[in-house]
Amino acid sequence: MTDTFTLIAQQRRAVADVLETLTGDEWGSPSLCGGWRIQEMAAHLTMPFRVSNPRFFLGVVGAGGNIAKVMDKFAKGHSSEPPEQLIACLRDNAGSHFVPPTFPVVASLNEIVVHGFDVAIPTDRHVEVPEEVSRLVLDYLVSPKAGTVHTKRGLTNGVQLVSTDSSWSWGSGPEVHGTNFGLIMVLARRPIGFDHVSGEGVDIIRRHLAVS
């Protein structure tokens, strides 16, 4: 099994490759992450390399504990930087061992995989995500820790998730069949994921998402 940090570096470089192909108009087009254009997403991907943990924590305190607000402020504040500058930052720091405090290493892998799709899918690009990477991300997204930030706690209660392009599965109950991509997107609360899954358990997940 490949070291997780090596996999993270590979995915960061893959996303940098996608960003380099985008036109100016595409750079300003919406990503799959609500409220952010591609340029905000690119800026967000550089945040781990440019904001120290102490500075981040101070920002969170100043924002009343609202982590999303801090990340949004950074993304929008740096989105006007030249694309080549943001891309270079992502590529030059691909090997960074940054991990969000209190989170496992795979959380950083999840971030770059999901945000890679956020960039590639709406711009009609392809970002390669090996099966090994998809399985690690899926394992993380169904873990209790992911429910604090990266998915919704209780989202998969009462269903069984079954990959149609690998041997991965999880849970019990009415089944949700889908590609690794589809399952990752559903778990990451991206509506596009539902276009790639089926089964009796899909409506259960939709109901869980509808409950605040």
C-alpha positions as CSV (number, residue, x, y, z in Angstrom):
1,M,0.0,0.0,0.0
2,T,1.3,3.4,-1.0
3,D,2.1,5.9,1.8
4,T,-0.9,8.2,2.3
5,F,1.3,11.4,2.0
6,T,2.6,10.1,-1.4
7,L,-1.0,9.7,-2.5
8,I,-1.9,13.2,-1.3
9,A,1.0,14.6,-3.3
10,Q,0.0,12.8,-6.4
11,Q,-3.6,14.1,-6.2
12,R,-2.4,17.7,-5.6
13,R,-0.3,17.5,-8.7
14,A,-3.2,16.0,-10.7
15,V,-5.4,18.9,-9.6
16,A,-2.7,21.4,-10.5
17,D,-2.5,19.8,-13.9
18,V,-6.2,20.3,-14.4
19,L,-6.1,24.0,-13.2
20,E,-3.3,24.7,-15.7
21,T,-5.7,23.8,-18.6
22,L,-8.4,26.2,-17.7
23,T,-9.2,29.3,-19.6
24,G,-9.8,32.7,-18.0
25,D,-13.6,32.3,-18.3
26,E,-13.4,28.8,-16.7
27,W,-11.3,30.2,-13.9
28,G,-14.2,32.4,-13.0
29,S,-16.9,29.8,-13.4
30,P,-18.7,28.1,-10.5
31,S,-17.2,25.1,-8.8
32,L,-19.2,22.3,-7.2
33,C,-18.6,23.8,-3.8
34,G,-21.5,26.1,-3.2
35,G,-20.6,29.8,-3.3
36,W,-17.1,29.4,-4.7
37,R,-15.8,29.8,-8.2
38,I,-12.9,27.8,-9.5
39,Q,-10.6,30.7,-8.4
40,E,-11.8,30.6,-4.8
41,M,-11.4,26.8,-4.8
42,A,-7.8,27.2,-6.1
43,A,-7.1,29.7,-3.4
44,H,-8.6,27.5,-0.7
45,L,-6.3,24.6,-1.8
46,T,-3.3,26.8,-1.0
47,M,-4.5,27.7,2.5
48,P,-2.8,24.8,4.4
49,F,0.6,26.0,3.1
50,R,0.1,29.7,3.9
51,V,-1.8,29.9,7.2
52,S,-0.1,28.5,10.4
53,N,-2.3,26.5,12.9
54,P,-2.0,29.3,15.5
55,R,-3.1,31.9,13.0
56,F,-5.9,29.7,11.9
57,F,-7.1,29.2,15.4
58,L,-7.0,32.9,16.1
59,G,-9.2,33.4,13.0
60,V,-11.7,30.8,14.2
61,V,-11.9,32.5,17.6
62,G,-12.4,35.8,15.9
63,A,-15.2,34.3,13.8
64,G,-17.0,33.0,16.8
65,G,-15.9,29.4,16.2
66,N,-17.2,29.4,12.6
67,I,-14.5,27.5,10.7
68,A,-16.4,27.8,7.4
69,K,-16.3,31.6,7.7
70,V,-12.6,31.7,8.1
71,M,-12.0,29.5,5.1
72,D,-14.4,31.5,3.0
73,K,-12.6,34.8,4.0
74,F,-9.3,33.3,2.9
75,A,-10.5,31.9,-0.3
76,K,-12.2,35.1,-1.4
77,G,-9.4,37.2,-0.2
78,H,-6.8,35.3,-2.3
79,S,-8.9,34.4,-5.3
80,S,-7.7,37.5,-7.3
81,E,-4.1,36.3,-7.3
82,P,-2.8,35.2,-10.7
83,P,-3.8,31.7,-11.6
84,E,-0.2,30.7,-12.3
85,Q,0.7,31.9,-8.8
86,L,-1.9,29.7,-7.1
87,I,-1.1,26.7,-9.3
88,A,2.6,27.1,-8.5
89,C,1.8,27.2,-4.8
90,L,-0.2,24.0,-5.0
91,R,2.4,22.2,-7.1
92,D,5.4,23.4,-5.1
93,N,3.8,22.3,-1.8
94,A,2.3,19.0,-3.1
95,G,4.6,17.1,-0.8
96,S,3.5,19.0,2.3
97,H,2.6,16.8,5.3
98,F,0.0,19.3,6.6
99,V,-2.9,17.5,8.4
100,P,-5.7,19.4,10.1
101,P,-5.2,19.3,13.9
102,T,-7.0,16.4,15.5
103,F,-7.7,14.8,12.2
104,P,-6.1,11.7,10.6
105,V,-3.8,12.0,7.6
106,V,-6.5,10.6,5.3
107,A,-8.6,13.8,5.9
108,S,-6.1,15.7,3.8
109,L,-6.4,13.1,1.1
110,N,-10.2,13.5,1.2
111,E,-9.9,17.3,0.8
112,I,-7.8,17.2,-2.3
113,V,-9.9,14.4,-3.9
114,V,-13.3,16.0,-3.3
115,H,-12.1,19.5,-4.2
116,G,-10.4,18.0,-7.3
117,F,-13.8,16.9,-8.4
118,D,-15.2,20.3,-7.5
119,V,-12.9,21.8,-10.1
120,A,-12.8,19.1,-12.8
121,I,-16.4,18.1,-13.2
122,P,-18.0,21.6,-13.9
123,T,-15.2,22.4,-16.3
124,D,-15.5,19.1,-18.2
125,R,-12.0,18.0,-17.2
126,H,-10.9,14.6,-15.8
127,V,-8.8,14.1,-12.7
128,E,-7.5,10.6,-12.2
129,V,-8.3,9.1,-8.8
130,P,-6.9,5.6,-8.4
131,E,-9.1,2.9,-6.7
132,E,-6.7,2.8,-3.8
133,V,-7.3,6.5,-3.2
134,S,-11.1,6.2,-3.6
135,R,-11.3,3.4,-1.1
136,L,-9.3,5.3,1.5
137,V,-11.5,8.4,1.0
138,L,-14.7,6.3,1.3
139,D,-13.5,4.6,4.5
140,Y,-12.8,8.1,5.9
141,L,-16.1,9.6,4.8
142,V,-18.1,6.9,6.7
143,S,-16.0,7.3,9.8
144,P,-17.3,9.2,12.9
145,K,-14.5,11.8,12.5
146,A,-15.6,12.8,9.0
147,G,-19.0,13.6,10.4
148,T,-17.7,16.6,12.3
149,V,-16.7,18.5,9.1
150,H,-16.5,16.7,5.8
151,T,-19.8,15.0,5.6
152,K,-23.0,15.0,7.7
153,R,-23.2,13.0,10.9
154,G,-25.7,10.2,10.6
155,L,-26.0,10.6,6.8
156,T,-25.5,6.8,6.1
157,N,-27.5,5.5,9.1
158,G,-29.7,2.6,8.1
159,V,-28.2,2.0,4.6
160,Q,-25.6,-0.1,2.9
161,L,-23.2,1.5,0.4
162,V,-22.0,-0.7,-2.4
163,S,-19.4,0.4,-5.0
164,T,-20.1,-0.8,-8.5
165,D,-16.5,-0.4,-9.8
166,S,-14.6,-1.8,-6.8
167,S,-15.2,-4.3,-4.0
168,W,-15.8,-1.6,-1.4
169,S,-19.0,-1.7,0.7
170,W,-20.1,-0.5,4.1
171,G,-23.0,-0.6,6.4
172,S,-26.3,-2.5,6.4
173,G,-29.8,-1.9,5.3
174,P,-31.4,-0.8,2.0
175,E,-28.6,-0.6,-0.6
176,V,-27.1,2.4,-2.3
177,H,-25.2,1.3,-5.4
178,G,-22.9,3.6,-7.2
179,T,-19.5,4.3,-8.6
180,N,-16.7,5.3,-6.2
181,F,-17.1,8.8,-7.6
182,G,-20.8,8.9,-7.0
183,L,-20.6,7.6,-3.5
184,I,-17.8,10.0,-2.6
185,M,-19.8,12.9,-4.0
186,V,-23.0,11.9,-2.1
187,L,-21.1,11.5,1.1
188,A,-19.4,14.9,0.5
189,R,-22.9,16.4,0.1
190,R,-22.5,17.3,-3.6
191,P,-25.9,16.9,-5.4
192,I,-24.2,15.6,-8.5
193,G,-23.4,12.4,-6.7
194,F,-27.1,11.4,-6.8
195,D,-26.8,11.1,-10.6
196,H,-24.4,8.3,-10.1
197,V,-26.1,6.2,-7.5
198,S,-29.3,4.1,-7.3
199,G,-31.1,1.7,-5.0
200,E,-33.7,1.7,-2.2
201,G,-31.4,3.4,0.2
202,V,-31.0,6.6,-1.9
203,D,-34.2,8.2,-0.6
204,I,-33.1,7.5,3.0
205,I,-29.9,9.5,2.4
206,R,-31.9,12.3,0.7
207,R,-34.1,12.5,3.8
208,H,-31.1,12.6,6.1
209,L,-29.6,15.5,4.1
210,A,-32.9,17.4,4.2
211,V,-32.9,17.4,8.0
212,S,-30.8,20.2,9.5
